[in-house]
Amino acid sequence: MKVLVTDPIADAGLDRLREAGHEVVTNYEAEGDALLEAVADANALIVRSGTEVTAELLAAAPDLQIVGRAGIGVDNIDIDAATEHGVIVANAPEGNVRAAAEHTVAMAFATARSIPQAHVRLKGGEWAKGEFLGTELRDKTLGVVGLGRVGQEVAKRLGGLGMDLVAYDPYIGEERAEQLGAELADLDETLDRADFLTIHTPLTPETENMIGEAELAQLEGGYVVNCARGGIIDEPALAQAVEDGVLAGAAVDVFAEEPLSEDSPLLDVDDIIVTPHLGASTEAAQENVATSTAEQVLAAFLGEPVMNALNAPSMDAAAFPRVKPYIELAETAGRIAVQLFDGHVNEIEVTYAGDIADEDVELVTASALKGVFLPIESQVNAVNAQGIAEERGIEVTETKRSQAEDFTSLVTVTVHNDEESISVCGTLFAGDDPRIVRIDGFRVDAIPGGRMIVSRNTDEPGVIGLIGSVMGEYDINIAGMYNARQTIGGEAMTVYNVDQPVPDEAREKLEADERVIETRYISLED
């Protein structure tokens, strides 16, 4: 596989990919048409914040499986377009959490005590001790906007120093906030109460310029620290607020445009501390995000869950070995069901019974959908299968039952329309030996692979012989078969595993016999 890396990452990540046998190409200068050309044959793309992963770029990379973001923020990646193209987007949110939190704390202390300003004055030969009267953090109120991974680590550290904590985050529960010693509040109350405000949200249309002139005025006399993403704070408004004394100071590590322009108003205000996006710039953090991103690329190549996928099902690594055999089984059941079905599908139901019902099966369900859509969508995968269902107006339901009649675990894929449905049930024998055990209510025992013939016929002597004779006439070898019936003399179903493709002419010859109700040729070949 070819991995294209367009922003610098630590060698540890590149080495991990090379050790796994993949080609790693670094191209840190490519942009425009050159970038489109470079990504054309890539199977994976690794970026940081410097590369814009646009819909145009994704369209130019038909073999792309995953975009790995070596860091947290993904506002430079068009995730919707990636999902549409079936490309996984994954970040590395854990690798630099500690580094980002520590830098935030350092910036809070730096602005509270005017450390960089005093340093510069002393280096310039001035003993300006009397001009710097700092603020202690203890007993002050810390307002945290965004109580995610980094926000929580900052809250722990500064809360441990005796600060009162108030937080704004509409996506976290009160119980978790209480565990951190923080009181949840809306944004206005958080701003009104905070002596120090730290920002820890992604840049989205909702958070862009979320902190503007009016919000900064609510922090009168306070301090602002932003080590999250540029563009969340209105930078000209921040510069004006500090210049006018509305705020006592600010510390900023991230900017709306990077590198920061020389004419930025932030550079003209002495009480605003700026650093060049150093939040993740520690040796440990750089190695962590690089190796984490590399491991996720390798997982994607192996068809395993990508732990930090933002647009695809994922699961805990410890649970994956228990679920892995059912992923292919569900896809196969979906492929068989749709090839046995006539007409338009408007509903897909995936049912789990027995032990498998206790597991996280989101990835299994996505694989079942993939199986159903493969005959009509060549680019379908677990990333975009749910989106394809939504685009086509197909309802997807997932059901779990604790008991599986006759089996330890059972996965059933049912396709419906307003008039009929077909169900295909699969299980595992001896741990990881897959079997199709029911088709539309008939008990069978079919090996799910290769090529199959499914015949509905009357239960009477000579039918199996007829089918065998016709297969022999067309030089089709029967590798295995299973016959099932519901009542003596009623309808029966026979499933054949065959070694060669079955031409329509052979099927027509079978169906010309009045005892054969219907035959279906099913190919599970890739």
C-alpha positions as CSV (number, residue, x, y, z in Angstrom):
1,M,0.0,0.0,0.0
2,K,1.1,3.6,-0.7
3,V,1.0,6.1,2.2
4,L,1.3,9.7,1.2
5,V,2.4,12.1,4.0
6,T,1.9,15.8,3.2
7,D,2.8,17.4,6.6
8,P,5.8,16.5,8.8
9,I,5.2,13.9,11.5
10,A,7.7,12.2,13.8
11,D,9.9,9.5,12.3
12,A,8.4,6.9,14.7
13,G,5.2,6.9,12.8
14,L,6.8,6.7,9.4
15,D,9.1,3.8,10.6
16,R,6.0,1.9,11.9
17,L,4.4,2.0,8.4
18,R,7.6,1.0,6.7
19,E,8.2,-1.9,9.1
20,A,4.8,-3.2,8.1
21,G,5.9,-3.3,4.5
22,H,4.2,-0.2,3.1
23,E,5.5,2.4,0.8
24,V,5.8,5.8,2.5
25,V,6.1,8.9,0.4
26,T,6.6,12.3,2.0
27,N,5.7,15.4,0.0
28,Y,5.6,18.5,2.2
29,E,5.6,21.0,-0.6
30,A,2.8,19.7,-3.0
31,E,-0.2,21.9,-3.4
32,G,-2.8,22.5,-6.1
33,D,-2.5,20.2,-9.2
34,A,0.7,18.7,-7.8
35,L,-1.1,17.6,-4.7
36,L,-3.9,16.1,-6.8
37,E,-1.4,14.2,-8.8
38,A,0.5,13.0,-5.7
39,V,-2.6,11.6,-4.1
40,A,-4.0,9.9,-7.2
41,D,-2.6,6.4,-6.4
42,A,-2.4,6.8,-2.6
43,N,-4.1,4.3,-0.3
44,A,-3.7,6.4,2.7
45,L,-3.1,10.1,3.3
46,I,-1.5,11.5,6.6
47,V,-1.8,15.2,7.3
48,R,-1.6,17.7,10.0
49,S,-3.2,21.2,9.9
50,G,-1.3,22.3,6.9
51,T,-3.0,20.3,4.2
52,E,-6.6,21.0,3.2
53,V,-8.3,17.7,2.4
54,T,-11.1,19.0,0.1
55,A,-13.8,17.2,-1.9
56,E,-11.7,17.8,-5.0
57,L,-8.7,16.1,-3.5
58,L,-10.8,13.1,-2.3
59,A,-12.3,12.8,-5.8
60,A,-8.8,12.6,-7.2
61,A,-7.8,9.7,-5.0
62,P,-10.0,6.6,-6.1
63,D,-7.9,4.2,-4.1
64,L,-7.8,6.2,-0.9
65,Q,-9.0,4.2,2.2
66,I,-8.1,6.5,5.1
67,V,-7.1,10.1,5.9
68,G,-5.1,10.1,9.2
69,R,-4.9,13.4,11.0
70,A,-1.8,13.5,13.2
71,G,-3.5,15.6,15.9
72,I,-6.9,16.5,17.2
73,G,-8.5,19.1,15.0
74,V,-10.0,18.1,11.7
75,D,-11.5,21.4,10.5
76,N,-9.1,21.1,7.5
77,I,-10.8,17.9,6.3
78,D,-14.1,17.7,4.5
79,I,-15.5,14.8,6.5
80,D,-18.8,14.7,4.6
81,A,-17.0,14.4,1.3
82,A,-14.7,11.7,2.7
83,T,-17.7,9.7,3.9
84,E,-19.4,10.0,0.5
85,H,-16.2,8.6,-1.0
86,G,-16.0,5.8,1.6
87,V,-12.8,7.2,3.1
88,I,-12.2,6.8,6.8
89,V,-11.2,10.0,8.6
90,A,-9.3,9.4,11.9
91,N,-7.5,11.7,14.2
92,A,-5.1,11.1,17.2
93,P,-6.9,12.8,20.1
94,E,-5.1,11.2,22.9
95,G,-1.5,11.6,21.8
96,N,-1.1,15.3,22.6
97,V,-3.8,15.7,25.2
98,R,-1.3,16.0,28.1
99,A,1.0,18.4,26.1
100,A,-1.9,20.6,25.1
101,A,-3.3,20.7,28.7
102,E,0.1,21.5,30.1
103,H,0.7,24.3,27.6
104,T,-2.7,25.8,28.5
105,V,-1.8,25.8,32.2
106,A,1.6,27.3,31.4
107,M,-0.1,30.1,29.3
108,A,-2.5,30.8,32.2
109,F,0.4,31.3,34.6
110,A,2.4,33.3,32.0
111,T,-0.4,35.8,31.4
112,A,-1.4,36.0,35.1
113,R,2.2,36.8,36.1
114,S,3.4,38.7,32.9
115,I,6.3,36.3,32.7
116,P,7.3,36.9,29.0
117,Q,7.0,40.6,29.3
118,A,9.1,40.7,32.4
119,H,11.7,38.4,30.7
120,V,12.0,40.7,27.7
121,R,12.4,43.8,29.9
122,L,15.1,42.2,32.0
123,K,16.9,40.9,28.9
124,G,16.8,44.5,27.7
125,G,18.6,45.7,30.8
126,E,15.6,46.9,32.8
127,W,14.9,45.8,36.4
128,A,11.1,46.6,36.1
129,K,10.1,44.8,39.2
130,G,7.6,47.4,40.3
131,E,5.7,47.4,37.0
132,F,4.6,43.8,37.2
133,L,1.9,43.0,39.8
134,G,0.6,39.5,39.1
135,T,-2.6,37.7,39.9
136,E,-2.8,34.4,41.8
137,L,-4.9,31.6,40.4
138,R,-6.0,30.2,43.8
139,D,-9.6,31.1,44.7
140,K,-10.2,32.5,41.3
141,T,-12.9,31.1,39.0
142,L,-11.8,29.2,35.9
143,G,-14.3,29.2,33.0
144,V,-13.8,26.2,30.7
145,V,-15.5,26.4,27.3
146,G,-15.5,22.7,26.0
147,L,-15.0,20.0,28.6
148,G,-13.6,17.4,26.3
149,R,-10.3,15.5,26.7
150,V,-8.1,18.6,26.9
151,G,-10.6,20.7,28.8
152,Q,-11.0,17.9,31.4
153,E,-7.2,17.7,31.9
154,V,-6.9,21.5,32.3
155,A,-9.8,21.4,34.8
156,K,-8.1,18.7,36.8
157,R,-4.8,20.6,37.0
158,L,-6.1,24.1,37.7
159,G,-8.8,22.8,40.0
160,G,-6.1,21.1,41.9
161,L,-4.5,24.5,42.4
162,G,-7.6,25.8,44.2
163,M,-9.5,27.4,41.4
164,D,-13.3,27.2,41.3
165,L,-14.5,25.6,38.1
166,V,-17.5,26.5,35.9
167,A,-17.9,25.0,32.5
168,Y,-19.9,25.4,29.3
169,D,-20.3,22.2,27.2
170,P,-23.8,21.1,25.9
171,Y,-22.5,17.6,25.2
172,I,-21.4,16.5,28.6
173,G,-23.5,15.3,31.5
174,E,-23.7,16.9,34.9
175,E,-22.4,13.7,36.6
176,R,-19.2,13.8,34.7
177,A,-18.8,17.5,35.3
178,E,-19.3,16.9,39.0
179,Q,-16.6,14.3,39.0
180,L,-14.2,16.9,37.8
181,G,-15.4,19.4,40.4
182,A,-17.0,21.7,37.8
183,E,-20.4,23.3,37.7
184,L,-22.1,23.3,34.3
185,A,-23.6,26.6,33.1
186,D,-24.6,28.2,29.9
187,L,-22.1,30.3,28.0
188,D,-23.3,33.7,29.3
189,E,-23.1,32.6,33.0
190,T,-19.7,31.0,32.4
191,L,-18.4,34.3,30.9
192,D,-20.0,36.4,33.7
193,R,-18.4,34.3,36.5
194,A,-15.0,33.5,35.0
195,D,-11.8,35.3,36.1
196,F,-9.8,33.1,33.6
197,L,-11.4,31.7,30.5
198,T,-9.9,28.7,28.6
199,I,-11.1,27.5,25.2
200,H,-11.2,23.8,24.3
201,T,-13.6,23.3,21.5
202,P,-13.1,22.4,17.8
203,L,-13.6,25.0,15.1
204,T,-17.0,24.5,13.5
205,P,-19.5,26.8,11.9
206,E,-21.2,27.0,15.4
207,T,-18.0,27.9,17.3
208,E,-16.4,30.3,14.7
209,N,-16.0,33.7,16.3
210,M,-18.0,32.4,19.3
211,I,-16.1,34.7,21.6
212,G,-16.5,38.2,20.2
213,E,-16.6,41.8,21.5
214,A,-19.8,41.3,23.5
215,E,-18.6,38.1,25.1
216,L,-15.2,39.6,25.9
217,A,-16.9,42.5,27.7
218,Q,-18.6,40.0,30.0
219,L,-15.1,38.9,31.2
220,E,-14.2,42.4,32.4
221,G,-10.9,42.4,34.3
222,G,-10.3,38.8,33.4
223,Y,-7.9,36.7,31.3
224,V,-8.4,34.6,28.2
225,V,-6.3,31.6,27.1
226,N,-6.8,29.9,23.8
227,C,-4.7,26.9,22.9
228,A,-7.5,25.0,21.0
229,R,-8.2,26.3,17.5
230,G,-7.8,29.7,15.8
231,G,-10.9,31.4,14.7
232,I,-13.0,30.7,17.8
233,I,-12.1,34.1,19.3
234,D,-12.5,37.3,17.2
235,E,-8.8,38.3,17.2
236,P,-9.3,42.1,16.4
237,A,-11.9,42.2,19.2
238,L,-9.5,40.5,21.6
239,A,-6.7,42.9,20.8
240,Q,-9.0,45.8,21.3
241,A,-10.3,44.5,24.6
242,V,-6.9,44.0,26.1
243,E,-5.6,47.3,24.7
244,D,-8.5,49.2,26.2
245,G,-8.1,47.5,29.6
246,V,-11.4,45.5,29.4
247,L,-9.3,42.4,29.9
248,A,-6.2,42.2,32.1
249,G,-4.4,40.0,29.6
250,A,-4.6,37.1,27.1
251,A,-2.5,34.2,25.9
252,V,-3.0,32.7,22.4
253,D,-1.3,29.7,20.8
254,V,-3.6,29.3,17.8
255,F,-4.8,31.7,15.1
256,A,-7.4,32.1,12.4
257,E,-4.6,32.3,9.8
258,E,-1.3,30.5,10.4
259,P,1.5,31.4,10.2
260,L,0.4,34.6,12.0
261,S,0.7,37.7,9.8
262,E,3.1,40.4,10.8
263,D,0.2,42.9,10.8
264,S,-1.9,40.9,13.2
265,P,-3.3,43.3,15.9
266,L,-2.4,40.7,18.5
267,L,1.2,41.5,18.1
268,D,0.8,45.2,18.9
269,V,-0.6,44.6,22.4
270,D,2.0,44.1,25.2
271,D,-0.4,42.2,27.5
272,I,-1.2,39.6,24.9
273,I,1.2,36.6,24.9
274,V,1.5,34.7,21.6
275,T,3.2,31.4,20.8
276,P,3.4,29.7,17.4
277,H,1.0,26.8,17.8
278,L,3.1,25.0,20.4
279,G,0.4,23.1,22.2
280,A,1.4,19.7,20.9
281,S,5.1,20.5,20.5
282,T,6.7,18.1,22.9
283,E,8.9,15.2,21.8
284,A,6.5,12.7,23.5
285,A,3.4,14.2,22.0
286,Q,4.9,14.3,18.5
287,E,5.9,10.6,18.7
288,N,2.5,9.7,20.3
289,V,0.4,11.3,17.6
290,A,2.6,9.9,14.8
291,T,2.5,6.3,16.0
292,S,-1.2,6.5,16.9
293,T,-1.9,7.8,13.3
294,A,0.2,5.1,11.8
295,E,-1.5,2.3,13.8
296,Q,-4.9,3.6,12.6
297,V,-3.7,3.5,9.0
298,L,-2.5,-0.1,9.5
299,A,-5.8,-1.1,11.0
300,A,-7.7,0.3,8.0
301,F,-5.5,-1.6,5.6
302,L,-6.2,-4.8,7.6
303,G,-9.9,-4.2,7.7
304,E,-9.9,-3.9,11.4
305,P,-11.7,-1.2,13.5
306,V,-10.0,2.2,13.4
307,M,-10.1,3.3,17.0
308,N,-10.5,7.0,16.4
309,A,-12.5,7.0,13.2
310,L,-14.7,10.1,13.0
311,N,-17.0,8.8,10.3
312,A,-16.9,5.0,10.6
313,P,-18.0,2.4,13.2
314,S,-15.3,1.6,15.7
315,M,-15.0,-0.5,18.8
316,D,-12.7,-1.2,21.7
317,A,-9.7,-3.2,20.6
318,A,-10.3,-5.8,23.3
319,A,-13.8,-6.6,21.9
320,F,-12.7,-6.8,18.3
321,P,-11.5,-10.5,18.3
322,R,-14.9,-11.6,19.6
323,V,-16.8,-9.7,16.9
324,K,-14.4,-10.0,14.0
325,P,-15.7,-13.4,12.6
326,Y,-19.3,-12.0,12.5
327,I,-18.2,-9.0,10.3
328,E,-17.6,-11.1,7.2
329,L,-20.6,-13.4,8.1
330,A,-23.0,-10.4,8.2
331,E,-21.7,-9.1,4.9
332,T,-22.1,-12.5,3.3
333,A,-25.7,-12.8,4.7
334,G,-26.5,-9.4,3.2
335,R,-25.1,-10.4,-0.2
336,I,-27.1,-13.6,-0.3
337,A,-30.3,-11.9,0.9
338,V,-30.3,-9.2,-1.8
339,Q,-29.4,-11.7,-4.6
340,L,-32.4,-13.8,-3.6
341,F,-34.7,-10.8,-3.4
342,D,-36.9,-9.4,-6.1
343,G,-37.8,-5.7,-6.4
344,H,-36.8,-2.6,-4.6
345,V,-35.5,-2.8,-1.0
346,N,-36.9,-0.2,1.4
347,E,-35.9,-1.7,4.7
348,I,-33.0,-3.7,6.0
349,E,-33.2,-5.4,9.4
350,V,-30.2,-6.9,11.2
351,T,-31.0,-9.1,14.2
352,Y,-28.6,-10.4,16.8
353,A,-29.4,-13.3,19.1
354,G,-27.5,-15.1,21.8
355,D,-23.9,-14.1,22.9
356,I,-23.3,-11.8,20.0
357,A,-26.2,-9.6,21.2
358,D,-24.0,-8.6,24.2
359,E,-21.3,-7.1,22.0
360,D,-20.8,-3.8,20.3
361,V,-22.1,-4.7,16.8
362,E,-22.1,-1.3,15.0
363,L,-19.4,-2.5,12.7
364,V,-21.2,-5.8,12.0
365,T,-24.4,-3.9,11.0
366,A,-22.4,-1.7,8.7
367,S,-20.9,-4.8,7.1
368,A,-24.4,-6.2,6.6
369,L,-25.4,-3.1,4.8
370,K,-22.3,-3.2,2.7
371,G,-23.3,-6.7,1.6
372,V,-26.8,-5.7,0.6
373,F,-25.5,-2.7,-1.4
374,L,-22.5,-4.3,-3.1
375,P,-24.5,-5.4,-6.2
376,I,-25.6,-1.7,-6.8
377,E,-22.8,0.4,-5.3
378,S,-19.3,-0.6,-6.3
379,Q,-17.7,1.8,-3.8
380,V,-19.7,0.9,-0.8
381,N,-17.9,0.1,2.5
382,A,-18.5,0.3,6.2
383,V,-17.8,4.1,6.1
384,N,-20.5,5.1,3.7
385,A,-23.1,2.2,3.9
386,Q,-25.3,4.0,6.3
387,G,-25.2,7.1,4.2
388,I,-26.1,5.1,1.1
389,A,-29.1,3.8,3.0
390,E,-30.2,7.3,3.9
391,E,-29.7,8.5,0.3
392,R,-31.9,5.7,-1.0
393,G,-34.6,6.2,1.7
394,I,-34.0,2.7,3.1
395,E,-34.8,2.3,6.8
396,V,-32.2,0.4,8.8
397,T,-33.2,-1.3,12.1
398,E,-31.0,-3.2,14.5
399,T,-32.6,-5.7,17.0
400,K,-31.0,-7.7,19.8
401,R,-32.3,-10.8,21.6
402,S,-30.7,-12.6,24.5
403,Q,-31.7,-16.1,23.3
404,A,-30.7,-17.8,20.0
405,E,-32.8,-20.9,19.3
406,D,-30.5,-23.9,18.5
407,F,-27.3,-21.7,18.4
408,T,-25.0,-19.9,20.7
409,S,-25.1,-16.8,18.4
410,L,-27.1,-15.9,15.3
411,V,-26.9,-13.0,12.9
412,T,-29.9,-12.5,10.6
413,V,-30.1,-10.1,7.7
414,T,-33.6,-9.4,6.4
415,V,-34.4,-7.3,3.4
416,H,-38.0,-5.9,2.9
417,N,-40.2,-4.0,0.7
418,D,-43.9,-3.4,1.1
419,E,-44.9,-6.8,-0.3
420,E,-42.2,-9.4,0.7
421,S,-39.1,-10.1,2.6
422,I,-36.1,-12.5,2.6
423,S,-34.1,-13.5,5.7
424,V,-30.7,-15.1,5.7
425,C,-29.3,-16.3,9.1
426,G,-25.7,-17.1,9.8
427,T,-23.7,-18.5,12.7
428,L,-20.2,-19.7,13.6
429,F,-19.4,-23.4,14.2
430,A,-16.3,-24.3,16.2
431,G,-15.5,-20.7,17.0
432,D,-14.9,-19.2,13.6
433,D,-16.3,-21.6,11.0
434,P,-19.1,-19.6,9.3
435,R,-22.3,-21.2,8.1
436,I,-25.6,-20.0,6.6
437,V,-28.1,-21.9,8.7
438,R,-31.5,-20.5,7.6
439,I,-32.8,-19.0,4.3
440,D,-36.3,-17.7,4.4
441,G,-37.3,-20.1,7.2
442,F,-35.7,-23.2,5.6
443,R,-33.1,-24.9,7.8
444,V,-29.9,-25.3,5.8
445,D,-26.2,-25.8,6.4
446,A,-24.4,-23.9,3.6
447,I,-20.7,-22.8,3.5
448,P,-21.0,-19.1,2.6
449,G,-18.5,-18.5,-0.1
450,G,-17.7,-18.8,-3.8
451,R,-20.7,-19.7,-5.9
452,M,-24.0,-21.0,-4.9
453,I,-27.3,-22.2,-6.5
454,V,-30.4,-21.9,-4.4
455,S,-33.4,-23.9,-5.7
456,R,-37.0,-23.8,-4.5
457,N,-38.8,-27.0,-5.7
458,T,-41.5,-29.4,-4.7
459,D,-40.5,-32.1,-2.3
460,E,-40.7,-35.2,-4.5
461,P,-38.4,-37.9,-5.9
462,G,-36.1,-37.1,-8.8
463,V,-35.7,-33.3,-8.3
464,I,-32.2,-33.5,-6.8
465,G,-31.2,-35.9,-9.6
466,L,-32.5,-33.5,-12.2
467,I,-30.5,-30.6,-10.8
468,G,-27.3,-32.8,-10.6
469,S,-27.8,-33.9,-14.2
470,V,-28.2,-30.4,-15.5
471,M,-25.2,-29.2,-13.6
472,G,-23.2,-32.1,-15.1
473,E,-24.4,-31.2,-18.6
474,Y,-22.9,-27.8,-18.3
475,D,-19.7,-29.0,-16.7
476,I,-20.5,-27.5,-13.3
477,N,-19.0,-29.4,-10.4
478,I,-21.1,-29.5,-7.2
479,A,-18.8,-29.0,-4.2
480,G,-21.5,-29.5,-1.6
481,M,-25.3,-29.5,-1.1
482,Y,-28.0,-29.3,1.6
483,N,-31.7,-30.1,1.1
484,A,-34.4,-28.8,3.5
485,R,-38.1,-29.0,3.6
486,Q,-40.8,-27.7,5.9
487,T,-43.4,-30.5,5.3
488,I,-43.3,-33.9,3.4
489,G,-44.4,-33.3,-0.1
490,G,-44.5,-29.5,0.3
491,E,-42.0,-26.9,-0.8
492,A,-38.3,-27.7,-0.4
493,M,-35.1,-25.7,-0.7
494,T,-31.8,-27.0,-1.9
495,V,-28.5,-25.1,-1.6
496,Y,-25.5,-26.1,-3.8
497,N,-22.0,-24.9,-3.5
498,V,-20.6,-25.1,-7.1
499,D,-17.1,-24.5,-8.6
500,Q,-18.1,-22.8,-11.8
501,P,-20.4,-20.0,-12.8
502,V,-24.0,-21.1,-13.7
503,P,-25.2,-19.7,-17.0
504,D,-28.8,-18.4,-17.4
505,E,-29.4,-21.2,-19.9
506,A,-28.8,-23.9,-17.2
507,R,-31.2,-22.1,-14.9
508,E,-33.8,-21.8,-17.6
509,K,-33.5,-25.5,-18.3
510,L,-34.1,-26.3,-14.6
511,E,-37.1,-24.0,-14.3
512,A,-38.7,-25.6,-17.4
513,D,-39.4,-28.6,-15.2
514,E,-42.7,-28.1,-13.4
515,R,-41.2,-29.4,-10.2
516,V,-38.6,-26.6,-10.0
517,I,-40.3,-23.4,-8.7
518,E,-37.3,-21.1,-8.9
519,T,-33.5,-21.2,-9.1
520,R,-31.1,-18.4,-8.1
521,Y,-27.4,-18.2,-8.9
522,I,-25.5,-16.4,-6.2
523,S,-21.9,-15.2,-6.6
524,L,-19.9,-14.3,-3.5
525,E,-16.7,-13.7,-5.6
526,D,-15.1,-10.3,-5.1
